[in-house]
Amino acid sequence: MTTTLQNIIADWPDQLHILADFDSTLTRAFVNGKKSWALIQILYHEGYLTEHYQQQANVDHDYYLPIEKDETLSFEYRKAMMQEWWTKHKSLLVAEWLTKDHIIQAMHSSNIQLRDGYQTFFSLLYDHHIPLVILSAWGLGTLSIQQYLENQGVFYDNISLIWNEFTWDQHGKAIGRKEPLIHSLNKDETILQAFPEVYSQIESRKNVILLGDNPNDTKMIDGFDYKNLIKIWFLNSDTDKYIDKFREVYDIVITDDGNLDAVNEMLEEIVKNPR
């Protein structure tokens, strides 16, 4: 058992919060042998909006994603390009008549699956009053993730959602987006200060378990004055290529699109010691 975990156990569960990405972190990266989709990708892969939206979304994805992943480019350039991508995409969704009904229907897709062990994970956190903050750049606002988790029977009141949000008209049509715009390269806990109702719940909980699948997910903790931190990485593919690199960055690496058992075992150790 690591010293950090021992410190977290000694501090009791009421000093802990969980900070997690969603797509390919809490959800599986592969479904039926094929790469799974982020929530927002369901809209264009399953044809919920117009053909023009599907085409433009795919063109933008193929152009901007390599920039996001290319670490030979400067971080500031990549960050600016992610801002450009998501500004364009949110505007495209508004122009193509995205509605709340589209989102609700899309969240029944079989191309999203939570990782095995999710029932235990969500129940442990809920039963022991440990906040779970889900911070994601992809997605369709809190309506999408709330709807999806409700469909799975695990949307509990200890869960806080920080996603890109739309504004809606009286008929449920998207007419704009709210600030701040969250993308993969500006996700950090300082952005939570724009959501005081969430930040107030975790501000005094200085022990953190961070879950991510992207190298940039380590930045989710930037700006937060934590006491003890355990970083867990879901290395979903290319294990031989990346395992040594990410063992240097993360405390625990879960390979091959693995389940949540290791996370649950850690949580069970922590909650054995209630105040």
C-alpha positions as CSV (number, residue, x, y, z in Angstrom):
1,M,0.0,0.0,0.0
2,T,1.4,3.4,-1.0
3,T,2.1,6.1,1.5
4,T,-0.4,8.4,-0.3
5,L,-3.2,5.8,0.0
6,Q,-2.3,5.3,3.7
7,N,-2.6,9.1,4.2
8,I,-6.0,9.1,2.5
9,I,-7.3,6.2,4.6
10,A,-6.1,8.0,7.7
11,D,-8.0,11.2,6.8
12,W,-11.4,9.4,6.5
13,P,-13.7,9.5,3.5
14,D,-15.1,12.9,4.3
15,Q,-11.8,14.4,3.1
16,L,-12.0,12.8,-0.3
17,H,-13.4,13.6,-3.7
18,I,-13.2,11.9,-7.1
19,L,-12.4,13.8,-10.2
20,A,-13.0,11.9,-13.4
21,D,-13.2,12.3,-17.2
22,F,-16.1,10.4,-18.7
23,D,-15.7,9.2,-22.3
24,S,-13.2,6.2,-22.4
25,T,-12.6,6.7,-18.6
26,L,-15.8,5.8,-16.9
27,T,-17.0,4.3,-20.2
28,R,-15.4,1.5,-22.1
29,A,-13.1,2.5,-25.0
30,F,-14.2,-0.4,-27.1
31,V,-17.7,-1.9,-27.5
32,N,-18.0,-5.2,-29.4
33,G,-14.5,-5.0,-30.7
34,K,-14.9,-1.5,-32.1
35,K,-13.8,1.9,-30.9
36,S,-16.7,3.3,-28.8
37,W,-18.0,6.8,-29.4
38,A,-17.9,9.9,-27.2
39,L,-21.4,11.0,-26.4
40,I,-21.3,13.9,-28.9
41,Q,-20.2,11.5,-31.7
42,I,-23.4,9.6,-31.4
43,L,-25.2,12.5,-33.1
44,Y,-23.3,12.3,-36.3
45,H,-22.5,8.6,-36.4
46,E,-26.1,7.6,-35.8
47,G,-27.6,10.3,-37.9
48,Y,-29.7,12.3,-35.5
49,L,-29.2,15.6,-37.3
50,T,-28.7,16.6,-40.9
51,E,-26.4,15.0,-43.5
52,H,-24.5,18.4,-43.6
53,Y,-23.9,18.2,-39.9
54,Q,-22.6,14.6,-40.2
55,Q,-20.2,15.6,-43.0
56,Q,-18.9,18.7,-41.4
57,A,-18.5,17.1,-38.0
58,N,-16.4,14.3,-39.5
59,V,-14.3,16.8,-41.5
60,D,-13.5,18.9,-38.4
61,H,-12.8,15.8,-36.3
62,D,-10.3,14.5,-38.9
63,Y,-8.6,18.0,-39.1
64,Y,-8.4,19.0,-35.4
65,L,-7.9,15.6,-33.6
66,P,-4.3,15.1,-35.0
67,I,-3.5,18.6,-33.8
68,E,-4.8,17.8,-30.3
69,K,-2.6,14.7,-30.2
70,D,0.6,16.1,-31.7
71,E,2.9,16.9,-28.8
72,T,5.6,18.3,-31.2
73,L,3.3,21.4,-31.6
74,S,3.4,24.0,-28.8
75,F,0.8,23.6,-26.1
76,E,-0.5,27.1,-26.6
77,Y,-1.1,26.5,-30.3
78,R,-2.9,23.2,-29.7
79,K,-5.0,24.9,-26.9
80,A,-6.0,27.7,-29.3
81,M,-7.0,25.2,-32.0
82,M,-9.1,23.2,-29.5
83,Q,-10.9,26.4,-28.6
84,E,-11.5,27.0,-32.3
85,W,-12.7,23.5,-32.9
86,W,-15.3,23.5,-30.1
87,T,-16.5,27.0,-30.9
88,K,-17.2,25.9,-34.4
89,H,-18.8,22.6,-33.4
90,K,-21.1,24.2,-30.8
91,S,-22.1,26.8,-33.4
92,L,-22.7,24.0,-35.9
93,L,-25.0,22.2,-33.5
94,V,-27.1,25.3,-33.0
95,A,-27.3,25.9,-36.7
96,E,-28.4,22.3,-37.4
97,W,-31.3,22.5,-34.9
98,L,-30.1,20.4,-32.0
99,T,-32.9,19.8,-29.6
100,K,-33.2,18.3,-26.1
101,D,-35.1,15.4,-27.6
102,H,-32.1,14.5,-29.8
103,I,-29.9,14.2,-26.8
104,I,-32.4,12.2,-24.8
105,Q,-32.9,9.7,-27.7
106,A,-29.1,9.5,-28.3
107,M,-28.4,8.5,-24.7
108,H,-30.0,5.1,-25.4
109,S,-27.3,4.2,-27.8
110,S,-25.7,0.7,-27.5
111,N,-22.4,2.2,-28.5
112,I,-21.8,3.6,-25.0
113,Q,-21.1,1.2,-22.1
114,L,-19.9,1.9,-18.6
115,R,-16.9,-0.1,-17.5
116,D,-17.5,-3.4,-15.7
117,G,-17.7,-2.7,-11.9
118,Y,-19.6,0.6,-12.4
119,Q,-22.4,-0.4,-10.1
120,T,-20.0,-0.9,-7.2
121,F,-18.1,2.3,-8.0
122,F,-21.1,4.6,-8.1
123,S,-22.7,2.9,-5.1
124,L,-19.6,3.1,-2.9
125,L,-19.3,6.8,-3.6
126,Y,-23.0,7.5,-2.9
127,D,-23.2,5.3,0.2
128,H,-20.3,7.1,1.8
129,H,-21.1,10.6,0.6
130,I,-18.0,11.0,-1.5
131,P,-18.5,13.6,-4.2
132,L,-17.8,12.5,-7.8
133,V,-17.1,15.4,-10.2
134,I,-17.2,14.5,-13.8
135,L,-15.3,17.0,-15.9
136,S,-15.5,16.5,-19.6
137,A,-14.9,18.5,-22.8
138,W,-16.8,16.2,-25.1
139,G,-20.5,15.9,-24.6
140,L,-23.8,17.7,-24.9
141,G,-24.2,19.4,-21.6
142,T,-25.3,17.9,-18.3
143,L,-28.5,16.8,-19.9
144,S,-26.7,14.1,-21.8
145,I,-24.6,12.6,-19.0
146,Q,-27.5,12.9,-16.5
147,Q,-29.8,11.1,-18.9
148,Y,-27.3,8.4,-19.7
149,L,-26.5,7.7,-16.0
150,E,-30.2,7.7,-15.2
151,N,-30.7,5.1,-17.9
152,Q,-28.1,3.0,-16.1
153,G,-29.7,3.6,-12.7
154,V,-26.6,5.3,-11.2
155,F,-27.3,9.0,-11.3
156,Y,-27.0,9.8,-7.6
157,D,-27.1,13.2,-5.8
158,N,-23.3,13.1,-5.0
159,I,-22.5,13.5,-8.7
160,S,-21.6,16.9,-10.1
161,L,-21.3,17.4,-13.9
162,I,-19.1,20.0,-15.5
163,W,-19.7,20.0,-19.3
164,N,-20.2,22.4,-22.1
165,E,-23.8,23.7,-21.8
166,F,-26.3,25.1,-24.3
167,T,-29.0,27.6,-23.9
168,W,-32.4,26.5,-25.0
169,D,-35.6,28.1,-26.3
170,Q,-39.0,27.3,-24.9
171,H,-39.4,24.5,-27.4
172,G,-36.2,22.8,-26.3
173,K,-34.1,23.9,-29.3
174,A,-30.4,24.9,-28.7
175,I,-30.0,28.6,-29.4
176,G,-26.5,29.2,-28.1
177,R,-23.9,28.0,-25.7
178,K,-22.8,29.1,-22.2
179,E,-19.4,30.1,-21.0
180,P,-16.9,28.9,-20.2
181,L,-16.2,26.7,-23.2
182,I,-14.4,23.5,-22.0
183,H,-12.1,21.6,-24.3
184,S,-9.5,18.9,-23.8
185,L,-6.6,21.3,-23.1
186,N,-8.2,23.6,-20.6
187,K,-9.8,21.1,-18.3
188,D,-8.7,21.8,-14.7
189,E,-10.2,22.4,-11.3
190,T,-9.8,26.2,-11.6
191,I,-12.6,26.0,-14.1
192,L,-14.8,24.7,-11.3
193,Q,-14.7,28.1,-9.7
194,A,-17.0,29.2,-12.5
195,F,-19.5,26.6,-11.0
196,P,-19.6,27.7,-7.3
197,E,-22.3,25.2,-6.4
198,V,-19.9,22.4,-7.4
199,Y,-16.7,23.9,-6.1
200,S,-18.1,24.5,-2.6
201,Q,-18.8,20.8,-2.3
202,I,-15.1,19.8,-2.9
203,E,-13.1,22.8,-1.8
204,S,-12.4,21.5,1.7
205,R,-11.9,17.9,0.5
206,K,-8.2,18.0,-0.2
207,N,-7.6,14.3,-1.0
208,V,-8.3,13.5,-4.6
209,I,-8.5,10.4,-6.8
210,L,-8.2,11.4,-10.4
211,L,-9.4,9.2,-13.3
212,G,-8.5,9.8,-16.9
213,D,-7.6,8.3,-20.3
214,N,-5.8,11.3,-21.9
215,P,-2.3,12.6,-21.1
216,N,-3.9,16.0,-20.6
217,D,-6.3,14.7,-18.0
218,T,-3.6,15.1,-15.4
219,K,-4.2,18.9,-15.8
220,M,-7.7,18.5,-14.3
221,I,-6.1,18.9,-10.9
222,D,-4.1,22.0,-11.8
223,G,-5.0,25.0,-9.6
224,F,-6.4,22.9,-6.8
225,D,-4.6,22.9,-3.5
226,Y,-4.8,19.2,-2.8
227,K,-3.2,17.4,0.1
228,N,-3.0,13.8,-1.3
229,L,-3.5,12.8,-4.9
230,I,-3.7,9.4,-6.6
231,K,-3.8,9.5,-10.4
232,I,-5.3,6.5,-12.3
233,W,-4.8,6.1,-16.0
234,F,-6.9,4.0,-18.4
235,L,-4.5,3.0,-21.1
236,N,-7.0,1.5,-23.4
237,S,-4.8,0.6,-26.4
238,D,-1.1,0.6,-27.6
239,T,-0.1,-0.7,-24.2
240,D,3.5,-1.7,-25.2
241,K,4.0,1.7,-26.7
242,Y,2.9,3.8,-23.8
243,I,3.0,1.8,-20.6
244,D,6.5,2.9,-19.5
245,K,5.8,6.5,-20.2
246,F,2.6,6.7,-18.3
247,R,3.8,4.7,-15.3
248,E,6.1,7.7,-14.7
249,V,3.1,10.1,-14.7
250,Y,0.3,8.0,-13.2
251,D,0.3,6.1,-9.9
252,I,-1.9,3.3,-11.3
253,V,-2.2,2.3,-15.0
254,I,-5.2,0.1,-16.0
255,T,-4.5,-1.5,-19.4
256,D,-6.5,-3.0,-22.2
257,D,-9.8,-1.2,-21.6
258,G,-9.9,-2.8,-18.2
259,N,-12.6,-2.7,-15.5
260,L,-13.0,-0.7,-12.4
261,D,-12.1,-3.4,-9.9
262,A,-8.7,-1.8,-8.9
263,V,-10.5,1.5,-8.3
264,N,-13.2,-0.2,-6.3
265,E,-10.7,-2.1,-4.2
266,M,-9.0,1.1,-3.3
267,L,-12.3,2.8,-2.4
268,E,-13.3,-0.1,-0.2
269,E,-10.0,0.3,1.7
270,I,-10.7,3.9,2.2
271,V,-14.4,3.6,3.4
272,K,-13.5,0.9,5.9
273,N,-12.3,3.8,8.1
274,P,-15.4,6.1,8.6
275,R,-15.2,9.0,11.0
